[in-house]
Amino acid sequence: MFNSPKLQPRSGLNIICILAQKTIKLITMSYRQTYYHIVFATKRRSPILNEEKQAELFKYIWGIIKNKKCFLHRINGHKDHIHMLVDIHPTISLSSFVKEVKASSSIWIKEKQFFTKFDGWGNGYGAFTVGHKHKNRVVEYIKNQQVHHAKLSFREEIIQLFEEHGIVYDEKYLL
């Protein structure tokens, strides 16, 4: 069992202690993989996020995410909303993450006067967990926002996402 004389236990108790120490080390290590598909819209769903300037906005949001030690897998959007697939650092709550992204990007947009009619982000957001095996499908979905919105409105899209994920929603909160 032990090849080195230095590792030879003196009694069975030492083996238990060695194994217990290794077990404790394994137990104290945390592993997780959580992808969030996050969607949020402009205030009153105003269609003001023109395509020409979206790339710059997305780059800025990516910087916010990176500074929070989170990982952005994909970001895209349409005239009135944004989709992101992110892995949020375990020390950050989902709600504080979204609040930071929306607040910081809102200030930046207003300072730069990037989207002249931008009045802020709407209240709330949608967040959907995504399993690792579905990650690439969601990345492709986010990539193809312009194609989806040739057929679906934001309202129809968000209802579809709610229903796919079993989320109960109240119609009165959907504009």
BABA-358853 format. One line per 8 residues: number of its first residue (from 1); their letters; for each residue x negated, y negated, z of C-alpha. Coordinates in pm, whole numbers, plus 32768, in hexadecimal, padded with zeros to 4 digits. Layout:
N
NUM) A) X Y Z  ...
***
This chain:
175
1) MFNSPKLQ) 8000 8000 8000  7EED 7F07 805D  7DA5 7F1C 7F9B  7CDB 7E14 8052  7C61 7E5D 81B3  7CA7 7CEF 8209  7E15 7D25 81B6  7E3D 7E65 827E
9) PRSGLNII) 7F4A 7E31 8386  7EFE 7E9F 84E8  8063 7F06 8527  81B5 7F1B 8480  8214 7DD5 8529  8117 7D15 8457  81B6 7D99 8318  8309 7D1A 838A
17) CILAQKTI) 8274 7BC5 83DD  81C8 7BAD 828B  8307 7C11 81D5  83D8 7B25 82A9  82F2 7A03 8256  8310 7A4B 80E1  8487 7A6C 80FB  84A2 791E 81AC
25) KLITMSYR) 83D9 7878 809A  84C1 7906 7F92  85F8 789E 804E  8582 7737 8081  8546 7700 7F0D  8674 7662 7E60  86CF 76A8 7CF9  87ED 7613 7C36
33) QTYYHIVF) 8855 75BF 7AD8  897F 74DA 7AB6  89DD 7431 7972  8AE6 7322 7976  8BA1 72AD 7842  8BFB 714C 78AB  8CEB 706A 77EF  8D42 6F00 783B
41) ATKRRSPI) 8DED 6DEF 7776  8DE6 6C79 7749  8EDE 6BAA 7810  9038 6BC4 7772  8F9B 6CB5 7676  8F2F 6B88 75A7  8E88 6C00 7464  8D58 6B1E 7481
49) LNEEKQAE) 8C2D 6C0C 7482  8BC8 6BDC 7317  8AEC 6CEC 7282  89D1 6C01 721F  897F 6BB3 7389  89DA 6CFB 7433  887D 6D8F 740C  87E7 6C72 74D7
57) LFKYIWGI) 88EE 6C9F 75E8  88B1 6E16 75F1  873A 6DDB 760F  8775 6CF4 7737  885C 6DF1 77E1  8755 6F00 77A6  865D 6E24 7863  874D 6E03 798A
65) IKNKKCFL) 8779 6F7C 7992  8603 6FC0 797A  85BA 6ECB 7A96  86B0 6F8C 7B72  85E4 70CC 7B32  8707 715C 7A6F  86FD 71F6 7914  87CA 7184 77E9
73) HRINGHKD) 880D 729D 76F1  88E4 71CE 7607  899B 7081 75F6  8A86 6FFC 74ED  8BCF 6F4F 74D9  8CD1 6E9D 740E  8D58 6D3B 7405  8DFE 6D51 755B
81) HIHMLVDI) 8D4B 6E5E 7624  8C09 6F1C 766A  8BBC 708E 7698  8A85 710D 774C  8A03 7266 77A2  8922 7241 78D0  8875 7306 79DE  888C 7230 7B18
89) HPTISLSS) 877B 7247 7C20  8800 730A 7D4D  87CB 71E4 7E3B  88BF 710A 7D75  8A37 712F 7D84  8AFC 7133 7C42  8BC7 7000 7CA2  8A96 6F2F 7D00
97) FVKEVKAS) 89EB 6F9A 7BBD  8B0E 6F29 7AE4  8B36 6DE9 7BAE  89C5 6D93 7B7A  89CE 6DDC 7A04  8B09 6D0E 79CF  8A9E 6BE9 7AAD  893C 6BCD 7A24
105) SSIWIKEK) 89A2 6BF2 78B8  8ABE 6AF8 78E7  89CE 69F1 7970  88D9 6A35 7855  89E8 6A19 7748  8A63 68CF 77D7  8904 683D 7801  88A4 689D 769D
113) QFFTKFDG) 89FC 683A 7619  89E0 697C 7559  8B50 69C2 751F  8BE8 6867 7521  8D44 68D1 7591  8CC7 69C7 769A  8D8A 698D 77D9  8CFD 6AB1 789E
121) WGNGYGAF) 8D36 6C24 78C0  8E8A 6CA7 791F  8ED0 6D37 7A76  8E83 6EA5 7AA5  8DE2 6FAF 79CC  8E0A 7117 7964  8D03 7213 79D3  8D05 737C 7964
129) TVGHKHKN) 8C0C 7485 79CF  8B70 754B 78B6  8AD1 76A2 78D1  8977 76D8 783E  89FC 77BA 772E  8AE9 76A4 76B7  89E8 758B 76C9  8990 758B 7556
137) RVVEYIKN) 8AFF 758A 74F2  8B3A 7454 75C7  8A00 73AC 753B  8A8A 73E4 73DB  8BE0 7364 7445  8B45 7225 74CE  8A6B 71FC 7398  8B9E 7205 72B7
145) QQVHHAKL) 8C75 70FD 735F  8CB8 703C 721F  8D37 7179 7176  8E20 71CD 729C  8EAF 706F 72A2  8F08 7077 7135  9017 716B 71AC  9050 7124 7320
153) SFREEIIQ) 9081 6FEC 73F0  8FC4 6FC8 7538  9109 700C 75F2  9140 7152 7534  8FD5 71B5 7568  8FD6 7178 76E1  911F 7235 7709  9089 7357 7647
161) LFEEHGIV) 8F56 7355 772D  9032 7348 7865  90FF 746F 77EC  8FCE 753C 7785  8F3E 750E 78E2  9082 7544 79A0  9092 73E0 7A26  91E5 7362 7A92
169) YDEKYLL) 9214 71F9 7A24  931F 70EE 7A37  938E 705C 78E9  93C1 6F02 7981  9248 6EDC 79AF  91FF 6F24 7842  9215 6DEE 7769
***
